[in-house]
Amino acid sequence: MKQIASFSKKWLLLTDLHLNGDTSWDSKVVQNIREAGPGYGVIVMGDFLDHNMTFAEAFMIHRELFEALSQRNTIFLKGNCDPRIFSSYRAVIIYLESSNITIKHGHTFSNSFMNFLKKPRKLVNSSTLKIIKKINKKQDLVIGHYHFEYINPIKKVAILSPRKVYKLDEVLDV
């Protein structure tokens, strides 16, 4: 698994954009990227493109988004819907004084974990957190892929919603 290391906590996080020609949400995401303070990079946490969209088609339709991303240090992680040639990076590891944070798309977790998450969302509890931490070798973790939001800054675990901009330093209170 190819990984990128960082020593900064100033990252904007985006996951599961699934660019497919629907631009109804673009302006909000673009605005949030542009309004973030100086020094923030962007980690696109996978599923940037939808299965049937090429990078060239996405660029033509979502120009403002591409422009906003090009103005920041942007890292693209591969998700399960992205073409094979899109990105070979699977994770970003953020090294901070207090902890290490792993950022992934989330689709590579075991089938038992994925089946567990398919249960009603109210079951995302301390048992879920133990499973997540065990799978991720006890590091702090931020993932997407599951299309719902669960953020626990005390336990240092976050599952992020699609098409929304998050600041890492606010999500995990680092």
Buried (B, 14 or more C-beta within 10 A) or exposed (E): EEEBEBEBBBBBBBBBBBBBEEBEEBEEBBEBBEEBEEEBBBBBBBBBBBEEBEBEBBEEBBEBBBEBBEEBBBBBBBBEBBEEEBBEBBBBBBEBEEEBBBBBBBBBBEEEBBEBBEEEEEEBEEEBBEBBBEBBEEEBBBBBBBBEBBBBEEBBBBBBBBBBBBBBBEBBEB
